[in-house]
Amino acid sequence: LGSDVVGNFAPGKIDGLIGKTFIGNVDKGVFGGVYYFTSTSSLDAYLESELWKGIVAHPNLVNFKTDTYGIAPISDVSNGIASMRKMTNNQDEVTGNSILVVNYELNEMTLEDHAKLGSDVVGNFAPGKIDGLIGKTFIGNVDKGVFGGVYYFTSSSTLDAYLESELWKGIVAHPNLVNFKTDTYGIAPLSVISNGVPIL
């Protein structure tokens, strides 16, 4: 099915779509996509499109969950701006690439203080600072009070090593960041067709 539909997400096919990464966690039976759009309006238009409605109506795809986020400008430091990343269109370069999606909420912290915290820590995620990290996008949905990051790693082992690192443990231990949720996924190699595979 993915191979049949991926062409619909190729560059230039959907207004404002920068790229889509086809993701999956086989052990948990959860699949989906990470989409990067140039604007909220293009994202909203996609969610109203016949293509999206057709996907959601597919009888074998169930329990859909969609989350939308803005992207913090500091993500340019951490190679997290999709339109600025080096991408590959070679499926052979997709050998175990993985995604980590982190969500958390704020506890007794203003949005301004949260933004300052992001500015203070973003340098830790700059290219070359964390083994295997391709890039981190700092995300947030202010209306829902949910923040976090989308991390692209070269392998599941480098992702796992990050989750064992002192940096990660320090983030999770921060008293003003609560209700952490982490989800890990593999990246389908066909994502190269939809401009969905960043590389170092």
N, CA, C and O of each residue as an XYZ file, in Angstrom:
800
protein
N       0.833     -1.201      0.000
C       0.000      0.000      0.000
C       0.873      1.258      0.000
O       0.621      2.203     -0.747
N       1.904      1.252      0.852
C       2.808      2.399      0.897
C       3.435      2.677     -0.449
O       3.509      3.825     -0.887
N       3.888      1.616     -1.106
C       4.502      1.768     -2.432
C       3.509      2.315     -3.448
O       3.882      3.053     -4.359
N       2.237      1.944     -3.283
C       1.208      2.408     -4.217
C       0.900      3.893     -4.039
O       0.563      4.572     -5.009
N       1.009      4.401     -2.816
C       0.579      5.782     -2.556
C       1.717      6.782     -2.429
O       1.473      7.987     -2.499
N       2.945      6.327     -2.245
C       4.038      7.252     -1.938
C       4.219      8.332     -2.998
O       4.618      9.453     -2.681
N       3.928      8.002     -4.253
C       4.064      8.993     -5.319
C       3.188     10.217     -5.127
O       3.508     11.298     -5.623
N       2.072     10.051     -4.403
C       1.190     11.188     -4.116
C       1.866     12.236     -3.238
O       1.424     13.383     -3.177
N       2.942     11.834     -2.556
C       3.623     12.724     -1.613
C       4.978     13.193     -2.130
O       5.754     13.800     -1.391
N       5.260     12.913     -3.396
C       6.523     13.356     -3.996
C       6.562     14.886     -4.031
O       5.513     15.530     -4.044
N       7.756     15.467     -4.047
C       7.873     16.933     -4.062
C       7.020     17.561     -5.167
O       7.041     17.126     -6.318
N       6.272     18.592     -4.782
C       5.432     19.322     -5.722
C       4.029     18.784     -5.886
O       3.204     19.416     -6.545
N       3.733     17.629     -5.304
C       2.411     17.019     -5.483
C       1.351     17.610     -4.548
O       0.177     17.689     -4.912
N       1.761     18.022     -3.349
C       0.829     18.575     -2.367
C       1.315     19.963     -1.993
O       2.462     20.142     -1.583
N       0.440     20.937     -2.137
C       0.810     22.321     -1.873
C       1.352     22.480     -0.453
O       0.680     22.140      0.521
N       2.559     22.994     -0.352
C       3.150     23.285      0.949
C       3.822     22.120      1.644
O       4.426     22.311      2.700
N       3.741     20.913      1.091
C       4.382     19.756      1.728
C       5.870     19.751      1.396
O       6.258     19.688      0.229
N       6.695     19.819      2.437
C       8.146     19.747      2.254
C       8.571     18.292      2.117
O       9.384     17.952      1.258
N       8.015     17.437      2.971
C       8.359     16.025      2.932
C       7.519     15.219      3.894
O       6.978     15.744      4.866
N       7.418     13.931      3.607
C       6.714     12.991      4.481
C       7.615     11.799      4.729
O       8.153     11.204      3.795
N       7.774     11.454      6.009
C       8.506     10.258      6.398
C       7.491      9.184      6.778
O       6.693      9.377      7.695
N       7.523      8.055      6.074
C       6.666      6.917      6.410
C       7.326      6.180      7.573
O       8.480      5.765      7.474
N       6.590      6.017      8.677
C       7.166      5.450      9.892
C       6.376      4.237     10.361
O       5.214      4.053      9.998
N       7.034      3.410     11.181
C       6.345      2.264     11.743
C       7.078      1.683     12.932
O       8.307      1.709     13.002
N       6.304      1.160     13.861
C       6.842      0.401     14.977
C       6.161     -0.964     14.909
O       5.040     -1.138     15.388
N       6.849     -1.917     14.314
C       6.261     -3.233     14.054
C       5.882     -3.923     15.356
O       4.836     -4.567     15.431
N       6.725     -3.798     16.391
C       6.443     -4.464     17.668
C       5.136     -3.982     18.279
O       4.397     -4.766     18.875
N       4.849     -2.688     18.132
C       3.621     -2.118     18.700
C       2.466     -2.113     17.705
O       1.327     -1.833     18.080
N       2.750     -2.420     16.444
C       1.700     -2.413     15.429
C       1.182     -1.018     15.110
O       0.010     -0.842     14.779
N       2.065     -0.027     15.212
C       1.675      1.365     14.966
C       2.454      1.896     13.766
O       3.673      1.745     13.677
N       1.721      2.520     12.849
C       2.325      3.028     11.617
C       1.787      4.420     11.343
O       0.786      4.835     11.928
N       2.449      5.134     10.459
C       1.972      6.470     10.146
C       2.965      7.276      9.353
O       3.747      6.743      8.566
N       2.916      8.580      9.580
C       3.802      9.475      8.854
C       4.124     10.713      9.653
O       3.327     11.174     10.471
N       5.307     11.247      9.405
C       5.701     12.554      9.918
C       5.765     13.467      8.703
O       6.554     13.247      7.783
N       4.925     14.491      8.713
C       4.824     15.425      7.593
C       5.396     16.777      8.008
O       5.158     17.243      9.122
N       6.144     17.395      7.116
C       6.612     18.767      7.322
C       5.966     19.657      6.264
O       6.126     19.431      5.065
N       5.232     20.676      6.725
C       4.575     21.633      5.836
C       5.197     23.013      5.995
O       5.781     23.334      7.030
N       5.060     23.823      4.945
C       5.603     25.183      4.986
C       4.753     26.117      5.834
O       5.240     27.152      6.289
N       3.490     25.765      6.052
C       2.597     26.655      6.803
C       1.446     25.867      7.412
O       1.144     24.748      6.997
N       0.814     26.476      8.403
C      -0.371     25.879      9.019
C      -1.493     25.756      7.999
O      -2.227     24.768      7.995
N      -1.628     26.756      7.135
C      -2.722     26.723      6.158
C      -2.560     25.564      5.170
O      -3.550     24.943      4.783
N      -1.324     25.266      4.759
C      -1.137     24.132      3.839
C      -1.379     22.808      4.555
O      -1.890     21.866      3.950
N      -1.019     22.724      5.835
C      -1.316     21.528      6.630
C      -2.830     21.345      6.742
O      -3.350     20.254      6.511
N      -3.531     22.427      7.099
C      -4.992     22.348      7.237
C      -5.654     21.955      5.920
O      -6.606     21.174      5.908
N      -5.150     22.496      4.809
C      -5.717     22.166      3.496
C      -5.521     20.682      3.189
O      -6.409     20.045      2.622
N      -4.363     20.126      3.559
C      -4.130     18.696      3.346
C      -5.135     17.862      4.138
O      -5.664     16.875      3.627
N      -5.399     18.258      5.382
C      -6.339     17.501      6.221
C      -7.783     17.615      5.732
O      -8.651     16.871      6.190
N      -8.045     18.537      4.811
C      -9.368     18.664      4.188
C      -9.398     18.039      2.793
O     -10.446     18.011      2.147
N      -8.255     17.541      2.331
C      -8.141     17.051      0.950
C      -8.779     15.677      0.757
O      -8.969     14.915      1.704
N      -9.099     15.392     -0.499
C      -9.639     14.075     -0.849
C      -8.603     12.979     -0.599
O      -8.958     11.862     -0.223
N      -7.320     13.296     -0.807
C      -6.265     12.312     -0.551
C      -6.291     11.879      0.912
O      -6.300     10.684      1.207
N      -6.303     12.847      1.827
C      -6.329     12.517      3.254
C      -7.608     11.769      3.617
O      -7.559     10.776      4.343
N      -8.745     12.235      3.120
C     -10.016     11.572      3.426
C     -10.010     10.127      2.934
O     -10.580      9.243      3.573
N      -9.360      9.896      1.794
C      -9.255      8.535      1.271
C      -8.394      7.641      2.144
O      -8.694      6.461      2.325
N      -7.315      8.211      2.687
C      -6.440      7.445      3.583
C      -7.206      7.043      4.838
O      -7.186      5.882      5.247
N      -7.875      8.010      5.438
C      -8.606      7.755      6.687
C      -9.753      6.770      6.466
O     -10.114      6.023      7.376
N     -10.322      6.767      5.269
C     -11.450      5.877      4.971
C     -11.008      4.458      4.609
O     -11.852      3.572      4.471
N      -9.696      4.225      4.452
C      -9.226      2.891      4.058
C      -9.664      1.873      5.120
O      -9.402      2.072      6.306
N     -10.325      0.789      4.707
C     -10.895     -0.152      5.688
C      -9.861     -0.894      6.533
O     -10.195     -1.407      7.601
N      -8.620     -0.959      6.073
C      -7.605     -1.706      6.814
C      -6.710     -0.826      7.680
O      -5.816     -1.326      8.362
N      -6.947      0.480      7.653
C      -6.179      1.420      8.482
C      -7.126      1.998      9.522
O      -8.105      2.660      9.178
N      -6.834      1.747     10.801
C      -7.781      2.122     11.859
C      -7.073      2.859     12.998
O      -5.844      2.912     13.065
N      -7.883      3.419     13.880
C      -7.394      4.101     15.086
C      -6.422      5.236     14.757
O      -5.335      5.332     15.327
N      -6.841      6.085     13.827
C      -6.012      7.231     13.434
C      -5.863      8.217     14.580
O      -6.796      8.449     15.349
N      -4.675      8.790     14.679
C      -4.390      9.847     15.644
C      -3.552     10.880     14.910
O      -2.509     10.550     14.346
N      -4.003     12.123     14.913
C      -3.229     13.180     14.258
C      -2.876     14.246     15.284
O      -3.731     14.704     16.043
N      -1.630     14.626     15.296
C      -1.146     15.705     16.158
C      -0.449     16.722     15.272
O       0.332     16.362     14.391
N      -0.736     17.988     15.508
C      -0.092     19.046     14.733
C       0.686     19.961     15.669
O       0.276     20.215     16.802
N       1.820     20.450     15.170
C       2.707     21.282     15.981
C       3.297     22.402     15.139
O       3.459     22.285     13.924
N       3.609     23.481     15.824
C       4.457     24.498     15.239
C       5.904     24.100     15.456
O       6.208     23.247     16.291
N       6.791     24.723     14.700
C       8.223     24.426     14.800
C       8.942     25.649     15.336
O       8.803     26.749     14.802
N       9.715     25.446     16.399
C      10.468     26.546     17.001
C      11.621     26.942     16.084
O      12.331     26.075     15.573
N      11.814     28.242     15.872
C      12.905     28.707     14.997
C      14.291     28.229     15.429
O      15.191     28.115     14.597
N      14.472     27.946     16.728
C      15.783     27.466     17.187
C      16.163     26.140     16.543
O      17.321     25.728     16.612
N      15.195     25.465     15.917
C      15.463     24.178     15.268
C      16.493     24.291     14.154
O      17.031     23.279     13.705
N      16.778     25.521     13.699
C      17.814     25.653     12.669
C      19.191     25.295     13.219
O      20.069     24.879     12.463
N      19.390     25.453     14.535
C      20.670     25.110     15.167
C      20.854     23.594     15.228
O      21.977     23.097     15.140
N      19.750     22.862     15.378
C      19.792     21.405     15.571
C      19.448     20.631     14.296
O      19.039     19.472     14.365
N      19.613     21.271     13.131
C      19.302     20.641     11.846
C      17.874     20.101     11.839
O      17.610     19.003     11.350
N      16.956     20.902     12.397
C      15.576     20.462     12.517
C      14.599     21.140     11.580
O      13.395     20.896     11.667
N      15.088     21.987     10.685
C      14.217     22.647      9.711
C      14.250     21.818      8.426
O      15.267     21.766      7.734
N      13.131     21.176      8.121
C      13.095     20.201      7.021
C      13.547     20.795      5.693
O      14.234     20.126      4.920
N      13.177     22.018      5.423
C      13.516     22.609      4.125
C      15.002     22.918      3.992
O      15.480     23.190      2.890
N      15.744     22.878      5.107
C      17.169     23.194      5.094
C      18.054     21.951      5.207
O      19.278     22.054      5.123
N      17.452     20.796      5.394
C      18.226     19.573      5.603
C      18.756     18.988      4.303
O      18.184     19.180      3.230
N      19.860     18.273      4.429
C      20.353     17.441      3.330
C      19.495     16.175      3.316
O      19.361     15.501      4.338
N      18.920     15.857      2.168
C      18.041     14.696      2.044
C      18.657     13.705      1.059
O      19.529     14.056      0.265
N      18.190     12.478      1.127
C      18.638     11.476      0.158
C      17.449     10.977     -0.654
O      16.321     10.932     -0.164
N      17.718     10.605     -1.894
C      16.705      9.923     -2.698
C      17.169      8.514     -3.054
O      16.655      7.888     -3.980
N      18.157      8.028     -2.293
C      18.734      6.704     -2.509
C      18.284      5.766     -1.388
O      18.697      5.925     -0.239
N      17.443      4.794     -1.722
C      16.925      3.876     -0.700
C      18.034      3.087     -0.019
O      17.868      2.655      1.122
N      19.161      2.890     -0.697
C      20.266      2.138     -0.101
C      20.884      2.867      1.090
O      21.567      2.250      1.908
N      20.649      4.179      1.193
C      21.180      4.950      2.319
C      20.285      4.863      3.552
O      20.646      5.365      4.617
N      19.127      4.231      3.416
C      18.188      4.101      4.528
C      18.379      2.718      5.132
O      17.706      1.762      4.749
N      19.303      2.625      6.078
C      19.638      1.327      6.675
C      19.416      1.395      8.179
O      20.359      1.566      8.952
N      18.178      1.261      8.576
C      17.879      1.261     10.000
C      17.655      2.632     10.600
O      17.623      2.770     11.823
N      17.497      3.663      9.757
C      17.224      4.998     10.288
C      15.988      4.956     11.177
O      15.039      4.220     10.910
N      16.015      5.761     12.240
C      14.945      5.718     13.230
C      14.507      7.121     13.626
O      15.244      8.095     13.475
N      13.284      7.190     14.136
C      12.709      8.451     14.607
C      12.293      8.285     16.059
O      11.749      7.255     16.459
N      12.562      9.324     16.834
C      12.079      9.430     18.210
C      11.165     10.643     18.271
O      11.562     11.744     17.890
N       9.939     10.444     18.751
C       9.009     11.552     18.964
C       8.792     11.676     20.468
O       8.365     10.732     21.133
N       9.096     12.861     20.984
C       8.967     13.133     22.415
C       7.904     14.203     22.619
O       7.890     15.219     21.923
N       7.015     13.968     23.577
C       6.039     14.975     24.003
C       6.132     15.144     25.506
O       6.415     14.197     26.239
N       5.887     16.371     25.954
C       5.782     16.651     27.384
C       4.920     17.888     27.572
O       4.580     18.582     26.614
N       4.572     18.148     28.830
C       3.800     19.336     29.182
C       4.616     20.179     30.150
O       5.598     19.713     30.727
N       4.196     21.422     30.317
C       4.887     22.333     31.229
C       4.197     22.338     32.585
O       2.973     22.242     32.674
N       5.000     22.451     33.637
C       4.492     22.547     35.002
C       5.128     23.770     35.659
O       6.339     23.815     35.877
N       4.297     24.754     35.968
C       4.782     25.979     36.615
C       5.927     26.615     35.828
O       6.940     27.018     36.400
N       5.753     26.697     34.524
C       6.739     27.324     33.644
C       5.993     28.109     32.572
O       5.077     27.586     31.937
N       6.386     29.360     32.373
C       5.757     30.182     31.346
C       6.285     29.795     29.970
O       7.329     29.154     29.847
N       5.552     30.194     28.945
C       6.015     29.952     27.580
C       7.335     30.667     27.326
O       8.200     30.153     26.616
N       7.489     31.852     27.906
C       8.732     32.612     27.738
C       9.907     31.870     28.361
O      10.979     31.779     27.761
N       9.704     31.340     29.566
C      10.780     30.595     30.229
C      11.094     29.299     29.473
O      12.247     28.874     29.399
N      10.055     28.685     28.917
C      10.264     27.471     28.133
C      11.083     27.782     26.881
O      11.982     27.025     26.517
N      10.768     28.895     26.229
C      11.529     29.300     25.037
C      12.985     29.576     25.399
O      13.889     29.234     24.637
N      13.215     30.190     26.551
C      14.589     30.464     26.994
C      15.326     29.152     27.258
O      16.494     29.009     26.899
N      14.642     28.197     27.887
C      15.246     26.885     28.127
C      15.659     26.244     26.800
O      16.758     25.703     26.680
N      14.774     26.308     25.811
C      15.102     25.759     24.498
C      16.345     26.406     23.905
O      17.218     25.721     23.373
N      16.418     27.730     24.001
C      17.593     28.450     23.482
C      18.864     28.049     24.217
O      19.943     27.984     23.627
N      18.724     27.781     25.517
C      19.887     27.401     26.327
C      20.412     26.005     25.979
O      21.614     25.755     26.064
N      19.513     25.101     25.588
C      19.925     23.704     25.377
C      20.120     23.305     23.917
O      20.721     22.267     23.642
N      19.625     24.108     22.981
C      19.628     23.689     21.574
C      21.025     23.350     21.062
O      21.170     22.483     20.201
N      22.041     24.012     21.573
C      23.411     23.726     21.137
C      23.842     22.293     21.389
O      24.713     21.772     20.692
N      23.233     21.649     22.390
C      23.544     20.241     22.675
C      23.129     19.313     21.535
O      23.609     18.183     21.445
N      22.235     19.791     20.664
C      21.689     18.968     19.580
C      22.225     19.386     18.213
O      21.742     18.914     17.183
N      23.212     20.264     18.203
C      23.813     20.702     16.937
C      24.489     19.513     16.253
O      24.896     18.562     16.921
N      24.609     19.565     14.924
C      25.244     18.451     14.201
C      26.602     18.077     14.796
O      27.445     18.932     15.068
N      26.784     16.758     14.990
C      28.041     16.245     15.519
C      28.111     16.145     17.027
O      29.070     15.587     17.560
N      27.116     16.674     17.733
C      27.158     16.666     19.204
C      26.682     15.348     19.807
O      27.166     14.935     20.861
N      25.747     14.695     19.149
C      25.192     13.430     19.643
C      25.394     12.381     18.559
O      24.982     12.564     17.414
N      26.032     11.281     18.936
C      26.343     10.225     17.973
C      25.079      9.745     17.271
O      24.121      9.324     17.919
N      25.083      9.809     15.953
C      23.975      9.288     15.163
C      22.794     10.218     14.994
O      21.878      9.901     14.235
N      22.780     11.367     15.678
C      21.651     12.292     15.537
C      21.795     13.070     14.231
O      22.782     13.773     14.016
N      20.803     12.931     13.375
C      20.783     13.679     12.114
C      20.217     15.070     12.353
O      20.734     16.057     11.829
N      19.154     15.147     13.146
C      18.548     16.434     13.437
C      17.416     16.306     14.425
O      16.798     15.250     14.561
N      17.152     17.418     15.122
C      16.036     17.483     16.065
C      15.196     18.705     15.738
O      15.716     19.815     15.615
N      13.893     18.494     15.600
C      12.946     19.580     15.416
C      12.256     19.833     16.752
O      11.614     18.941     17.307
N      12.393     21.049     17.262
C      11.702     21.448     18.486
C      10.267     21.806     18.113
O      10.039     22.686     17.283
N       9.294     21.118     18.731
C       7.889     21.274     18.354
C       7.052     21.740     19.540
O       7.439     21.581     20.698
N       5.896     22.318     19.223
C       4.982     22.714     20.274
C       3.589     22.980     19.741
O       3.416     23.475     18.628
N       2.605     22.645     20.547
C       1.221     23.006     20.285
C       0.762     23.795     21.502
O       0.354     23.225     22.513
N       0.835     25.117     21.385
C       0.554     25.993     22.524
C      -0.883     25.820     22.998
O      -1.136     25.823     24.203
N      -1.835     25.668     22.066
C      -3.243     25.531     22.447
C      -3.476     24.303     23.318
O      -4.286     24.341     24.243
N      -2.766     23.212     23.025
C      -2.932     21.974     23.802
C      -1.938     21.876     24.955
O      -2.057     20.994     25.805
N      -0.959     22.780     24.987
C       0.046     22.740     26.053
C       0.991     21.559     25.942
O       1.483     21.054     26.951
N       1.248     21.114     24.707
C       2.121     19.964     24.474
C       3.335     20.425     23.667
O       3.205     21.124     22.662
N       4.508     20.019     24.129
C       5.768     20.415     23.501
C       6.632     19.174     23.329
O       6.258     18.089     23.773
N       7.786     19.329     22.687
C       8.668     18.181     22.548
C       9.621     18.300     21.391
O      10.068     19.389     21.031
N       9.929     17.138     20.806
C      10.882     17.108     19.711
C      10.677     15.904     18.818
O      10.194     14.857     19.249
N      11.058     16.078     17.558
C      11.116     14.982     16.600
C      12.580     14.829     16.221
O      13.179     15.729     15.633
N      13.148     13.675     16.566
C      14.567     13.402     16.354
C      14.729     12.365     15.248
O      14.029     11.353     15.241
N      15.639     12.607     14.323
C      16.013     11.622     13.306
C      17.396     11.074     13.656
O      18.345     11.838     13.837
N      17.504      9.751     13.750
C      18.775      9.083     14.047
C      19.178      8.179     12.886
O      18.338      7.730     12.107
N      20.479      7.922     12.788
C      20.991      7.043     11.734
C      20.667      5.577     11.996
O      20.680      4.766     11.070
N      20.373      5.225     13.260
C      20.095      3.824     13.594
C      19.304      3.744     14.890
O      19.252      4.700     15.664
N      18.690      2.589     15.114
C      17.968      2.387     16.372
C      18.942      2.317     17.544
O      18.587      2.691     18.662
N      20.163      1.846     17.305
C      21.131      1.746     18.410
C      21.581      3.130     18.879
O      21.784      3.333     20.076
N      21.741      4.095     17.951
C      22.119      5.441     18.393
C      20.943      6.132     19.082
O      21.139      6.925     20.003
N      19.728      5.834     18.640
C      18.542      6.350     19.331
C      18.499      5.801     20.755
O      18.312      6.554     21.710
N      18.672      4.497     20.891
C      18.648      3.872     22.219
C      19.745      4.438     23.117
O      19.524      4.653     24.308
N      20.923      4.678     22.549
C      22.029      5.238     23.334
C      21.682      6.641     23.829
O      22.028      7.006     24.953
N      21.005      7.421     22.999
C      20.578      8.759     23.429
C      19.630      8.660     24.624
O      19.738      9.442     25.569
N      18.702      7.700     24.585
C      17.740      7.549     25.687
C      18.392      7.030     26.968
O      17.764      7.037     28.027
N      19.641      6.582     26.882
C      20.404      6.179     28.070
C      21.394      7.262     28.499
O      22.091      7.103     29.501
N      21.458      8.352     27.752
C      22.485      9.377     27.989
C      22.148     10.283     29.170
O      20.992     10.405     29.577
N      23.186     10.911     29.703
C      22.997     11.871     30.796
C      22.195     13.077     30.316
O      21.414     13.640     31.083
N      22.376     13.480     29.065
C      21.611     14.606     28.519
C      20.117     14.313     28.578
O      19.336     15.138     29.053
N      19.720     13.133     28.093
C      18.306     12.768     28.113
C      17.793     12.664     29.548
O      16.710     13.158     29.862
N      18.571     12.023     30.413
C      18.140     11.874     31.810
C      17.950     13.234     32.469
O      17.053     13.408     33.294
N      18.793     14.195     32.107
C      18.659     15.546     32.649
C      17.399     16.242     32.164
O      16.759     16.973     32.919
N      17.043     16.016     30.909
C      15.821     16.616     30.358
C      14.598     16.067     31.084
O      13.732     16.824     31.523
N      14.537     14.751     31.204
C      13.380     14.109     31.836
C      13.268     14.487     33.313
O      12.170     14.516     33.869
N      14.409     14.777     33.946
C      14.412     15.125     35.369
C      14.076     16.597     35.622
O      13.908     16.994     36.775
N      13.974     17.413     34.567
C      13.698     18.841     34.759
C      12.353     19.003     35.467
O      11.352     18.453     35.008
N      12.310     19.743     36.570
C      11.081     19.812     37.372
C       9.903     20.493     36.676
O       8.758     20.290     37.079
N      10.155     21.288     35.652
C       9.068     22.008     34.985
C       8.585     21.333     33.705
O       7.676     21.832     33.041
N       9.192     20.200     33.360
C       8.776     19.425     32.189
C       8.200     18.105     32.690
O       8.902     17.320     33.328
N       6.924     17.861     32.404
C       6.233     16.712     33.008
C       5.450     15.922     31.952
O       5.267     16.360     30.816
N       5.001     14.744     32.381
C       4.161     13.878     31.546
C       4.835     13.533     30.214
O       4.245     13.666     29.142
N       6.075     13.091     30.319
C       6.829     12.717     29.120
C       6.227     11.490     28.446
O       5.763     10.559     29.104
N       6.247     11.517     27.131
C       5.818     10.385     26.314
C       6.835     10.252     25.193
O       7.135     11.228     24.506
N       7.368      9.047     25.005
C       8.326      8.812     23.925
C       7.818      7.694     23.024
O       7.348      6.659     23.497
N       7.922      7.919     21.730
C       7.556      6.909     20.741
C       8.706      6.770     19.757
O       9.253      7.766     19.285
N       9.069      5.532     19.451
C      10.160      5.282     18.508
C       9.629      4.528     17.294
O       8.731      3.692     17.399
N      10.209      4.847     16.142
C       9.758      4.263     14.882
C      10.939      4.008     13.960
O      11.959      4.695     14.017
N      10.774      3.009     13.116
C      11.675      2.849     11.993
C      11.186      3.696     10.832
O      10.029      4.113     10.797
N      12.077      3.946      9.883
C      11.741      4.739      8.700
C      11.693      3.818      7.491
O      12.648      3.094      7.211
N      10.574      3.850      6.779
C      10.445      3.037      5.568
C      11.320      3.629      4.467
O      11.240      4.826      4.190
N      12.160      2.795      3.832
C      13.043      3.304      2.776
C      12.315      4.036      1.648
O      12.892      4.923      1.020
N      11.043      3.674      1.379
C      10.318      4.356      0.305
C      10.106      5.838      0.603
O       9.685      6.592     -0.274
N      10.395      6.261      1.838
C      10.276      7.677      2.204
C      11.204      8.570      1.391
O      11.021      9.787      1.364
N      12.197      7.981      0.727
C      13.071      8.806     -0.123
C      12.272      9.435     -1.270
O      12.629     10.507     -1.758
N      11.205      8.778     -1.694
C      10.382      9.285     -2.800
C       9.605     10.521     -2.364
O       9.340     11.409     -3.173
N       9.238     10.578     -1.075
C       8.440     11.685     -0.545
C       9.297     12.707      0.203
O       8.794     13.447      1.048
N      10.601     12.743     -0.117
C      11.525     13.703      0.496
C      11.483     13.592      2.019
O      11.457     14.600      2.725
N      11.476     12.353      2.518
C      11.292     12.130      3.940
C      12.472     11.532      4.673
O      12.316     11.071      5.803
N      13.664     11.525      4.058
C      14.813     10.909      4.722
C      15.989     11.887      4.775
O      16.750     12.005      3.815
N      16.129     12.589      5.909
C      17.310     13.446      6.058
C      18.547     12.601      6.347
O      18.453     11.527      6.941
N      19.701     13.095      5.922
C      20.960     12.393      6.179
C      21.982     13.385      6.704
O      21.798     14.599      6.609
N      23.066     12.847      7.261
C      24.136     13.709      7.777
C      24.929     14.314      6.628
O      25.873     15.070      6.860
